[in-house]
């Protein structure tokens, strides 16, 4: 009888491990399909810089957000109002900075704590890096009236992000990042209106929250492998 119980336990463990392996394999395939839908692995890997200019509203004023990224993890963010830079922060690959009264100063490094784990312009490649993330397939769920595959991505520092990929297009529709220490509280971004920028298929609309009236932004310019150089992160 004891041997029978042991066999049942072993069989259960083997079955559970097999199911988990299948889920991981499915999650990986979903992310790979997203990469293909965006333009393909070899093409995306050829992109070393990404420049985006987005229109949005802040305090009922029309502003532009300028984001610049350079492989592997350099990045900058600017808020432009009436052709003036009213805010700027950037990461030079090691430390984060911001402008204060027109002068370069060290920023709160907590803003950049995930940068050390970034190796690619496109997050999809980082998700597939087993030294950075563990992927788990969760389920099929509805997002904005679309059926989506839901994946759990756990970064090695413990940060958890849920990713929703459209079943029809394979493209990312929503991301939910679990807020620090709050298992049921999420930072949500909805992605939509994918367009072609030469060979790159990329979202042009972002909404920062699940509610229809949450803040949104629209990308009006996107360039890759141009308009950016090392001095942007000095």
Beta strands, then each sheet from edge to edge (+ up, - down):
strand 1: 49-58
strand 2: 61-70
strand 3: 74-81
strand 4: 84-91
strand 5: 96-100
strand 6: 103-106
strand 7: 133-143
strand 8: 146-155
strand 9: 160-166
strand 10: 172-178
strand 11: 186-192
strand 12: 195-197
strand 13: 200-202
strand 14: 205-207
strand 15: 216-224
sheet 1: 6+ 5- 4+ 3- 2+ 1- 15+ 14- 11+ 10- 9+ 8- 7+
sheet 2: 12+ 13-
end
